[in-house]
Amino acid sequence: MALYRNPRDKRIFVPRPNGSVVLNFGHPIAWAILMCMTVIPFVIVTVVTVAVFL
């Protein structure tokens, strides 16, 4: 899956032909959205899970 990356496109959410949207990774806010919505929650869940089992 190729990332949509066009720094000249000012939109963060770019519509696709099938009706869905994709993040424009040429925009820095898209990276912040990715971190806040996936990476940071995954790290928190992993740390809490390890702490419970130890």
Biopython code that builds the backbone (N, CA, C, O; Angstrom):
import numpy as np
from Bio.PDB.StructureBuilder import StructureBuilder

atoms = [
    (1, "MET", "N", (0.836, -1.169, 0.000)),
    (1, "MET", "CA", (0.000, 0.000, 0.000)),
    (1, "MET", "C", (0.889, 1.242, 0.000)),
    (1, "MET", "O", (1.670, 1.446, 0.929)),
    (2, "ALA", "N", (0.777, 2.044, -1.005)),
    (2, "ALA", "CA", (1.563, 3.269, -1.109)),
    (2, "ALA", "C", (0.895, 4.393, -0.327)),
    (2, "ALA", "O", (-0.328, 4.530, -0.348)),
    (3, "LEU", "N", (1.701, 5.194, 0.363)),
    (3, "LEU", "CA", (1.182, 6.335, 1.090)),
    (3, "LEU", "C", (0.944, 7.484, 0.122)),
    (3, "LEU", "O", (1.720, 7.690, -0.812)),
    (4, "TYR", "N", (-0.131, 8.231, 0.347)),
    (4, "TYR", "CA", (-0.378, 9.431, -0.444)),
    (4, "TYR", "C", (0.494, 10.525, 0.144)),
    (4, "TYR", "O", (0.341, 10.880, 1.313)),
    (5, "ARG", "N", (1.395, 11.056, -0.644)),
    (5, "ARG", "CA", (2.318, 12.070, -0.146)),
    (5, "ARG", "C", (2.474, 13.151, -1.210)),
    (5, "ARG", "O", (3.200, 12.976, -2.189)),
    (6, "ASN", "N", (1.787, 14.263, -1.005)),
    (6, "ASN", "CA", (1.880, 15.386, -1.918)),
    (6, "ASN", "C", (1.979, 16.661, -1.090)),
    (6, "ASN", "O", (0.958, 17.166, -0.623)),
    (7, "PRO", "N", (3.197, 17.197, -0.895)),
    (7, "PRO", "CA", (3.345, 18.381, -0.043)),
    (7, "PRO", "C", (2.664, 19.636, -0.588)),
    (7, "PRO", "O", (2.374, 20.555, 0.178)),
    (8, "ARG", "N", (2.406, 19.692, -1.884)),
    (8, "ARG", "CA", (1.736, 20.867, -2.455)),
    (8, "ARG", "C", (0.234, 20.839, -2.220)),
    (8, "ARG", "O", (-0.423, 21.877, -2.304)),
    (9, "ASP", "N", (-0.318, 19.668, -1.927)),
    (9, "ASP", "CA", (-1.751, 19.538, -1.642)),
    (9, "ASP", "C", (-1.980, 19.942, -0.191)),
    (9, "ASP", "O", (-1.444, 19.308, 0.718)),
    (10, "LYS", "N", (-2.761, 20.978, 0.035)),
    (10, "LYS", "CA", (-2.958, 21.509, 1.390)),
    (10, "LYS", "C", (-3.977, 20.725, 2.212)),
    (10, "LYS", "O", (-4.134, 20.976, 3.407)),
    (11, "ARG", "N", (-4.669, 19.780, 1.581)),
    (11, "ARG", "CA", (-5.664, 19.000, 2.318)),
    (11, "ARG", "C", (-4.977, 17.935, 3.160)),
    (11, "ARG", "O", (-3.987, 17.342, 2.733)),
    (12, "ILE", "N", (-5.501, 17.695, 4.350)),
    (12, "ILE", "CA", (-4.973, 16.627, 5.209)),
    (12, "ILE", "C", (-5.677, 15.323, 4.867)),
    (12, "ILE", "O", (-5.026, 14.290, 4.709)),
    (13, "PHE", "N", (-7.001, 15.359, 4.751)),
    (13, "PHE", "CA", (-7.783, 14.191, 4.356)),
    (13, "PHE", "C", (-8.153, 14.338, 2.883)),
    (13, "PHE", "O", (-8.859, 15.273, 2.505)),
    (14, "VAL", "N", (-7.679, 13.418, 2.059)),
    (14, "VAL", "CA", (-7.901, 13.482, 0.618)),
    (14, "VAL", "C", (-8.911, 12.407, 0.237)),
    (14, "VAL", "O", (-8.695, 11.232, 0.535)),
    (15, "PRO", "N", (-10.007, 12.780, -0.415)),
    (15, "PRO", "CA", (-11.010, 11.778, -0.803)),
    (15, "PRO", "C", (-10.489, 10.848, -1.898)),
    (15, "PRO", "O", (-9.741, 11.257, -2.786)),
    (16, "ARG", "N", (-10.908, 9.585, -1.805)),
    (16, "ARG", "CA", (-10.560, 8.593, -2.818)),
    (16, "ARG", "C", (-11.780, 8.338, -3.693)),
    (16, "ARG", "O", (-12.899, 8.673, -3.304)),
    (17, "PRO", "N", (-11.578, 7.750, -4.871)),
    (17, "PRO", "CA", (-12.712, 7.511, -5.779)),
    (17, "PRO", "C", (-13.785, 6.588, -5.204)),
    (17, "PRO", "O", (-14.946, 6.684, -5.601)),
    (18, "ASN", "N", (-13.424, 5.695, -4.277)),
    (18, "ASN", "CA", (-14.417, 4.769, -3.728)),
    (18, "ASN", "C", (-15.221, 5.373, -2.566)),
    (18, "ASN", "O", (-16.064, 4.690, -1.984)),
    (19, "GLY", "N", (-14.971, 6.636, -2.228)),
    (19, "GLY", "CA", (-15.747, 7.291, -1.176)),
    (19, "GLY", "C", (-15.032, 7.398, 0.155)),
    (19, "GLY", "O", (-15.496, 8.123, 1.035)),
    (20, "SER", "N", (-13.928, 6.707, 0.335)),
    (20, "SER", "CA", (-13.184, 6.800, 1.589)),
    (20, "SER", "C", (-12.194, 7.963, 1.516)),
    (20, "SER", "O", (-12.086, 8.634, 0.490)),
    (21, "VAL", "N", (-11.489, 8.187, 2.591)),
    (21, "VAL", "CA", (-10.471, 9.236, 2.615)),
    (21, "VAL", "C", (-9.130, 8.632, 3.017)),
    (21, "VAL", "O", (-9.068, 7.582, 3.655)),
    (22, "VAL", "N", (-8.074, 9.312, 2.632)),
    (22, "VAL", "CA", (-6.723, 8.880, 2.960)),
    (22, "VAL", "C", (-5.970, 10.089, 3.500)),
    (22, "VAL", "O", (-6.228, 11.221, 3.092)),
    (23, "LEU", "N", (-5.028, 9.844, 4.432)),
    (23, "LEU", "CA", (-4.218, 10.929, 4.971)),
    (23, "LEU", "C", (-3.150, 11.344, 3.963)),
    (23, "LEU", "O", (-2.560, 10.499, 3.291)),
    (24, "ASN", "N", (-2.907, 12.635, 3.864)),
    (24, "ASN", "CA", (-1.843, 13.160, 3.025)),
    (24, "ASN", "C", (-0.582, 13.259, 3.888)),
    (24, "ASN", "O", (-0.444, 14.192, 4.679)),
    (25, "PHE", "N", (0.332, 12.307, 3.740)),
    (25, "PHE", "CA", (1.523, 12.273, 4.576)),
    (25, "PHE", "C", (2.582, 13.272, 4.149)),
    (25, "PHE", "O", (3.681, 13.272, 4.704)),
    (26, "GLY", "N", (2.284, 14.114, 3.186)),
    (26, "GLY", "CA", (3.135, 15.244, 2.864)),
    (26, "GLY", "C", (2.864, 16.415, 3.796)),
    (26, "GLY", "O", (3.595, 17.405, 3.782)),
    (27, "HIS", "N", (1.827, 16.306, 4.597)),
    (27, "HIS", "CA", (1.422, 17.348, 5.541)),
    (27, "HIS", "C", (1.840, 16.906, 6.942)),
    (27, "HIS", "O", (1.552, 15.771, 7.321)),
    (28, "PRO", "N", (2.511, 17.759, 7.729)),
    (28, "PRO", "CA", (2.983, 17.330, 9.057)),
    (28, "PRO", "C", (1.865, 16.964, 10.030)),
    (28, "PRO", "O", (2.080, 16.148, 10.926)),
    (29, "ILE", "N", (0.686, 17.543, 9.877)),
    (29, "ILE", "CA", (-0.407, 17.227, 10.797)),
    (29, "ILE", "C", (-0.859, 15.778, 10.609)),
    (29, "ILE", "O", (-1.335, 15.156, 11.560)),
    (30, "ALA", "N", (-0.721, 15.238, 9.412)),
    (30, "ALA", "CA", (-1.077, 13.835, 9.181)),
    (30, "ALA", "C", (-0.215, 12.917, 10.030)),
    (30, "ALA", "O", (-0.701, 11.913, 10.549)),
    (31, "TRP", "N", (1.060, 13.253, 10.176)),
    (31, "TRP", "CA", (1.944, 12.436, 11.021)),
    (31, "TRP", "C", (1.530, 12.558, 12.494)),
    (31, "TRP", "O", (1.591, 11.575, 13.233)),
    (32, "ALA", "N", (1.115, 13.734, 12.917)),
    (32, "ALA", "CA", (0.653, 13.905, 14.294)),
    (32, "ALA", "C", (-0.623, 13.102, 14.535)),
    (32, "ALA", "O", (-0.786, 12.503, 15.598)),
    (33, "ILE", "N", (-1.525, 13.086, 13.558)),
    (33, "ILE", "CA", (-2.750, 12.291, 13.673)),
    (33, "ILE", "C", (-2.411, 10.815, 13.787)),
    (33, "ILE", "O", (-2.990, 10.104, 14.608)),
    (34, "LEU", "N", (-1.476, 10.349, 12.969)),
    (34, "LEU", "CA", (-1.057, 8.949, 13.030)),
    (34, "LEU", "C", (-0.485, 8.603, 14.393)),
    (34, "LEU", "O", (-0.822, 7.567, 14.964)),
    (35, "MET", "N", (0.372, 9.458, 14.915)),
    (35, "MET", "CA", (0.990, 9.186, 16.222)),
    (35, "MET", "C", (-0.055, 9.188, 17.344)),
    (35, "MET", "O", (-0.057, 8.298, 18.194)),
    (36, "CYS", "N", (-0.932, 10.177, 17.344)),
    (36, "CYS", "CA", (-1.912, 10.304, 18.429)),
    (36, "CYS", "C", (-3.007, 9.241, 18.378)),
    (36, "CYS", "O", (-3.567, 8.883, 19.414)),
    (37, "MET", "N", (-3.314, 8.741, 17.205)),
    (37, "MET", "CA", (-4.416, 7.792, 17.069)),
    (37, "MET", "C", (-3.966, 6.329, 17.098)),
    (37, "MET", "O", (-4.783, 5.453, 17.381)),
    (38, "THR", "N", (-2.693, 6.040, 16.816)),
    (38, "THR", "CA", (-2.275, 4.640, 16.744)),
    (38, "THR", "C", (-1.063, 4.332, 17.607)),
    (38, "THR", "O", (-1.123, 3.426, 18.439)),
    (39, "VAL", "N", (0.011, 5.043, 17.440)),
    (39, "VAL", "CA", (1.275, 4.677, 18.088)),
    (39, "VAL", "C", (1.218, 4.904, 19.596)),
    (39, "VAL", "O", (1.548, 4.000, 20.364)),
    (40, "ILE", "N", (0.814, 6.074, 20.026)),
    (40, "ILE", "CA", (0.785, 6.378, 21.464)),
    (40, "ILE", "C", (-0.197, 5.483, 22.212)),
    (40, "ILE", "O", (0.176, 4.955, 23.260)),
    (41, "PRO", "N", (-1.442, 5.276, 21.738)),
    (41, "PRO", "CA", (-2.325, 4.333, 22.445)),
    (41, "PRO", "C", (-1.766, 2.909, 22.482)),
    (41, "PRO", "O", (-1.939, 2.214, 23.483)),
    (42, "PHE", "N", (-1.104, 2.463, 21.420)),
    (42, "PHE", "CA", (-0.508, 1.128, 21.418)),
    (42, "PHE", "C", (0.581, 1.019, 22.481)),
    (42, "PHE", "O", (0.668, 0.000, 23.166)),
    (43, "VAL", "N", (1.407, 2.044, 22.631)),
    (43, "VAL", "CA", (2.457, 2.031, 23.650)),
    (43, "VAL", "C", (1.841, 2.018, 25.044)),
    (43, "VAL", "O", (2.319, 1.296, 25.920)),
    (44, "ILE", "N", (0.796, 2.797, 25.264)),
    (44, "ILE", "CA", (0.150, 2.832, 26.580)),
    (44, "ILE", "C", (-0.450, 1.472, 26.923)),
    (44, "ILE", "O", (-0.267, 0.985, 28.039)),
    (45, "VAL", "N", (-1.153, 0.859, 25.995)),
    (45, "VAL", "CA", (-1.754, -0.453, 26.246)),
    (45, "VAL", "C", (-0.673, -1.494, 26.501)),
    (45, "VAL", "O", (-0.836, -2.344, 27.376)),
    (46, "THR", "N", (0.407, -1.446, 25.767)),
    (46, "THR", "CA", (1.499, -2.405, 25.960)),
    (46, "THR", "C", (2.142, -2.235, 27.335)),
    (46, "THR", "O", (2.392, -3.228, 28.018)),
    (47, "VAL", "N", (2.414, -1.009, 27.751)),
    (47, "VAL", "CA", (3.041, -0.765, 29.052)),
    (47, "VAL", "C", (2.120, -1.206, 30.184)),
    (47, "VAL", "O", (2.574, -1.826, 31.145)),
    (48, "VAL", "N", (0.838, -0.893, 30.080)),
    (48, "VAL", "CA", (-0.102, -1.300, 31.136)),
    (48, "VAL", "C", (-0.244, -2.820, 31.192)),
    (48, "VAL", "O", (-0.310, -3.396, 32.278)),
    (49, "THR", "N", (-0.291, -3.464, 30.048)),
    (49, "THR", "CA", (-0.398, -4.925, 30.012)),
    (49, "THR", "C", (0.824, -5.581, 30.631)),
    (49, "THR", "O", (0.693, -6.531, 31.402)),
    (50, "VAL", "N", (1.990, -5.095, 30.310)),
    (50, "VAL", "CA", (3.220, -5.660, 30.896)),
    (50, "VAL", "C", (3.237, -5.400, 32.398)),
    (50, "VAL", "O", (3.640, -6.276, 33.164)),
    (51, "ALA", "N", (2.814, -4.227, 32.832)),
    (51, "ALA", "CA", (2.796, -3.916, 34.264)),
    (51, "ALA", "C", (1.830, -4.810, 35.021)),
    (51, "ALA", "O", (2.101, -5.173, 36.166)),
    (52, "VAL", "N", (0.710, -5.174, 34.412)),
    (52, "VAL", "CA", (-0.271, -6.034, 35.090)),
    (52, "VAL", "C", (0.288, -7.434, 35.243)),
    (52, "VAL", "O", (0.098, -8.070, 36.280)),
    (53, "PHE", "N", (0.970, -7.916, 34.227)),
    (53, "PHE", "CA", (1.468, -9.295, 34.295)),
    (53, "PHE", "C", (2.746, -9.435, 35.103)),
    (53, "PHE", "O", (3.135, -10.559, 35.419)),
    (54, "LEU", "N", (3.409, -8.352, 35.449)),
    (54, "LEU", "CA", (4.616, -8.437, 36.274)),
    (54, "LEU", "C", (4.282, -8.238, 37.699)),
    (54, "LEU", "O", (5.169, -8.274, 38.552)),
]
sb = StructureBuilder()
sb.init_structure("model")
sb.init_model(0)
sb.init_chain("A")
sb.init_seg("    ")
for serial, (resi, resn, name, xyz) in enumerate(atoms, 1):
    if name == "N":
        sb.init_residue(resn, " ", resi, " ")
    sb.init_atom(name, np.array(xyz, "f"), 0.0, 1.0, " ", f" {name:<3s}", serial, name[0])
structure = sb.get_structure()
